[in-house]
Amino acid sequence: MRADPSSPDLSVGELARRSGVAVSTIHFYEARGLITGWRTPGNQRRFARDALRRVAFVRVAQRVGIALADIAAALSTLPQGRTPGRADWARLSRVWRSDLDERIAQLRKLRDTLDDCIGCGCLSIDRCALRNRADRLADLGPGPRRLWIAPAADAAGKVPARAPRRRAGAVR
């Protein structure tokens, strides 16, 4: 059943169908505050059409490994009670730009470094970029020293001491 295109709102089923997610996902997103709905006098869930954009944003952000808590924090900066405009989304984009650039750089380095390993798999060949003969990298501290791209300093000039929590494809 299709929603009336002139209607300003969508049922939970229509939002799910249009977004390409299960109804349970819509309920989950709503419970986490990622989207907001309301009940009609007949006790049916309804959502504004701008929920389509929010669900799309959540799905893409999750796809690239951004934690649901970080997505929720970003969405909480958008206005409630009106459809976010270009300036609202641009502001959110500016906040995420450096993190996304770092993620892209890290993914490129991982992809380019692992080309030889995919064919080899042993991590012991002389030209292996991951090889750490005699564990010499231990003196530099813990973590993936040859693959890790250090995150840029935050606004206060502090660099995170550990890898950010990121689980690709994870729903939080």
Secondary structure as the mmCIF struct_conf table of DSSP 4:
data_model
#
loop_
_struct_conf.conf_type_id
_struct_conf.id
_struct_conf.beg_label_comp_id
_struct_conf.beg_label_asym_id
_struct_conf.beg_label_seq_id
_struct_conf.end_label_comp_id
_struct_conf.end_label_asym_id
_struct_conf.end_label_seq_id
HELX_LH_PP_P HELX_LH_PP_P1 ARG A 2 ASP A 4
TURN_TY1_P TURN_TY1_P1 PRO A 5 SER A 6
BEND BEND1 PRO A 8 PRO A 8
STRN STRN1 ASP A 9 SER A 11
HELX_RH_AL_P HELX_RH_AL_P1 VAL A 12 SER A 19
TURN_TY1_P TURN_TY1_P2 GLY A 20 GLY A 20
BEND BEND2 VAL A 21 VAL A 21
HELX_RH_AL_P HELX_RH_AL_P2 VAL A 23 ALA A 31
TURN_TY1_P TURN_TY1_P3 ARG A 32 GLY A 33
BEND BEND3 LEU A 34 ILE A 35
STRN STRN2 GLY A 37 ARG A 39
TURN_TY1_P TURN_TY1_P4 PRO A 41 GLY A 42
BEND BEND4 ASN A 43 ASN A 43
STRN STRN3 ARG A 45 ALA A 48
TURN_TY1_P TURN_TY1_P5 ARG A 49 ASP A 50
HELX_RH_AL_P HELX_RH_AL_P3 ALA A 51 ARG A 63
TURN_TY1_P TURN_TY1_P6 VAL A 64 GLY A 65
HELX_RH_AL_P HELX_RH_AL_P4 LEU A 68 LEU A 75
TURN_TY1_P TURN_TY1_P7 SER A 76 THR A 77
BEND BEND5 LEU A 78 LEU A 78
HELX_LH_PP_P HELX_LH_PP_P2 PRO A 79 PRO A 79
BEND BEND6 GLN A 80 ARG A 82
HELX_RH_AL_P HELX_RH_AL_P5 ARG A 86 THR A 113
TURN_TY1_P TURN_TY1_P8 LEU A 114 LEU A 114
HELX_RH_AL_P HELX_RH_AL_P6 ASP A 115 CYS A 120
BEND BEND7 CYS A 122 LEU A 123
BEND BEND8 ILE A 125 ILE A 125
TURN_TY1_P TURN_TY1_P9 ASP A 126 ARG A 127
TURN_TY1_P TURN_TY1_P10 ALA A 129 LEU A 130
HELX_RH_3T_P HELX_RH_3T_P1 ARG A 133 LEU A 140
BEND BEND9 PRO A 142 GLY A 143
TURN_TY1_P TURN_TY1_P11 ARG A 145 LEU A 147
HELX_LH_PP_P HELX_LH_PP_P3 TRP A 148 ALA A 153
TURN_TY1_P TURN_TY1_P12 ALA A 155 ALA A 156
BEND BEND10 GLY A 157 GLY A 157
BEND BEND11 ALA A 161 ARG A 162
TURN_TY1_P TURN_TY1_P13 ALA A 168 GLY A 169
#
